[in-house]
Amino acid sequence: MKKNILSDKKYYSIGEVAKFLEVNTSLLRFWEKEFKQISPKKKRSGIRKFTSSDVETLQVIFSLLKEKKMTIEGAKRHLEMTNNKEKVLISIRNKLEKVKSDLLSLRDNM
């Protein structure tokens, strides 16, 4: 998973989220079917729009499945047990990475 930060937009396309997580859009659609915690807004045309909360949930799922090598069922149980704890940690990490990025940018512009 890339360490870069998504912009501060209200909604993200499935392509933007896939690029951020370095996965295929088809994997995101699969995870959406498997995990009830992911609920992007859908336009009548079927286009998905993910919120920051959805992206944070997807980061947790990515971490559980790809980094911690959990099964889908194990990840589902883990998400149900931990509720928002993992999302809070991801949110904090994202904010810290944004601050780091801003500070590096400032340093480079000096």
N, C-alpha and C positions, 0 to 999 in steps of 0.2 A: 504494500500500500504506500502510495506517495506521501511524503511529509508536507506537501504544499497545502495551502489553505484555499477553500472555495471562497469566492467573493461573498460579500454580505447581502446577497440578493434574498428576496422572500421565497422564491421558488427556483428549483433547478430542474433541468431536463434530465431524462434518463441517460442521455449521452454524456452530459457533464458529470453526473454522479459516477457513471461507469469509468470515465477517464480518471476521475479523482481516486477511485478505489483500485484502478488498474485491473478491471474485470470486464467481461462482455455484458452487453445490455441484456442478453438472454438469461444470464445468471441472475441479474437483478430481478427480472420478471419471475424467474423460478423462486427466488427467495421471497418475493412478494406473495406468491401463492402459499408458500410453506410457513411463513411467519406472520401471525396475525398482528404483530406490533408494527409492521410496515403498512402504511395506508396512504399512498400518494393520491393527490387530487387527480381526477381524470376528467378531461374535457369530453364533450360528446363525440369528438373524433377519435377518442381513445388515447390521446397524448397524455402521458403521465407527467405530473409536476410534483417534485419532492420538496418537502420543507426541510429546514435545518435539523429539526427533530428526527425526520425520517433518515437523513444522512447520518446522523449520530447513531441511530439504531442500526443502520447498515454497517457502520464502522465496527460496532460491537459484534454483529453477526460475522463480519469478515474476520475479526480477531479470533472469535471462538472456532470458526470452521477452518480457516487457513493457517493461523498462527498457532493456536492451541490444539489443532487437529481433532476437534470434537466431531461427533456425528451430528446429523441434523436433529435427531431426537434428543441427544444430549444438550445441544445448543438451545433447543426449545425449553427443556426443563430448566436449564441455567437461567435463561431470560425470565422465566416465570418466577423463579426463586429470588433473583436479585433485583427485580423490578427496575428502578431507575438508577441504581448505584453505578452500574457500568456506564450508562449514558452520561452521568454527571462527570465521571472520570474522563471520558472521551471529550466532553465539552470543555473541561478544564485544560486538557492537553491541547485541544485546538486553539484555545485562547492564548495559551503560552507560546505555541508555535507561531501565531499571528504576531505577538509581541516580539518574539525573536526575529521574525522576518522583517518587521518594521525597524527594529534596532540595527540589523545588518544593513538594511537599505540606507538608514541615516549615516551609519559609519562609512559606507561606500561613497556617499555623496559629499563627505567632508573633504 
